[in-house]
Amino acid sequence: MIDTAAWHRDLATGTLDTDLDAGSDRDIFVLIDVVNRVMREKRYLEPTTRRMRIILQELLSNVARHVPDQQARVHVTLRETDLRGVVIDVGDNGPGIPDDVIDRYTERLLAGEREHGLVLVKRLASGVHQKPPESWRTANHVGYDLIEPQPRPSALTKNQQVGLIRIEYTSPKVLWIGPEESYVKYPYSTDSLDRFFMAAQRGWLPVLAPYFDPVRDTSHLAIEVFGHDFPTQFGSFWEDVIDSIAVFFRDRITQQRVVLLGQDAGYELKGDAKDWAREHGIPWFDSEAAAAAYLAAQTAG
């Protein structure tokens, strides 16, 4: 019998650790509902709670499908200091995850299948950790970190025809796609952006599509660069992101339906972005208000 009050109490104080029947849709639903309620009480952002729900659902569904006894160990920690976020661990005593599972899922995605399973989890998670909780004795373990960056208001998001992509040089670095969807570049963890950059390098548009989904249906793009890190730290991140945008939104760049904004970028970063804009014939703005006015005129009627 599930003691939801105990689950709620444990997680409200920081950590929930429990055994779960992954073969029971009801038990999975109850677990996710408890975690969701506690996160809302602690005022986590909706995109973070949504990612948690999807990740737990996918991981526990994998246990139900591939582990004979369908028993899972679940550990959820809410981290409220430093890098605010969620830590999710799932363990089992099944056959383990094949080494080539991500490659196989990717092949199916490229063939037109929907994104699901560990490919979906890998995109939504900020990072992967290998060490299970100390008390665990399960044969297998997967661990994922969700980091919750704070969104910054922008006048550019008020125009429904404009998709905002924001490249933040904070700590950690953040790529915002639309006003809410974020991907974190955290130097000490394998993260979803590694796959994003690899897909761009190989021209895998079906793999890039779920990342860019929040801005795909807009007619114009506004790309904003922000931050003041040292020059040695910004080159690769800026270049990798802008290269990925150029691969997926080639038509918009060719048709000059893209603008760059850098009012809050440091000197070196702003210089690189201006050079890229000039090379591609893209309008550059040092003012958010000016960029918003330009785009309003471009999308009028």
Secondary structure, 3 states (H helix, E strand, C coil): CCCHHHHHHHHHCCEEEEEEECCCHHHHHHHHHHHHHHHHHCCCCHHHHHHHHHHHHHHHHHHHHHCCCCEEEEEEEEECCCCCEEEEEEEECCCCCCCCHHHHHHHHHHCCCCCCHHHHHHHHCCEEECCCCCCCCCCEEEEEEEECCCCCCCHHHHCCCEEEEEEEECCCEEEEECCCEEEEECCCCECHHHHHHHHHHHCCHHHHHHHHHHHHCCCEEEEEEEECCCHHHHHHHHHHHHHHHHHHCHHHHHCCCEEEEEEEECHHHHHHHHHHHHHCCCCEECCHHHHHHHHHHHHCC
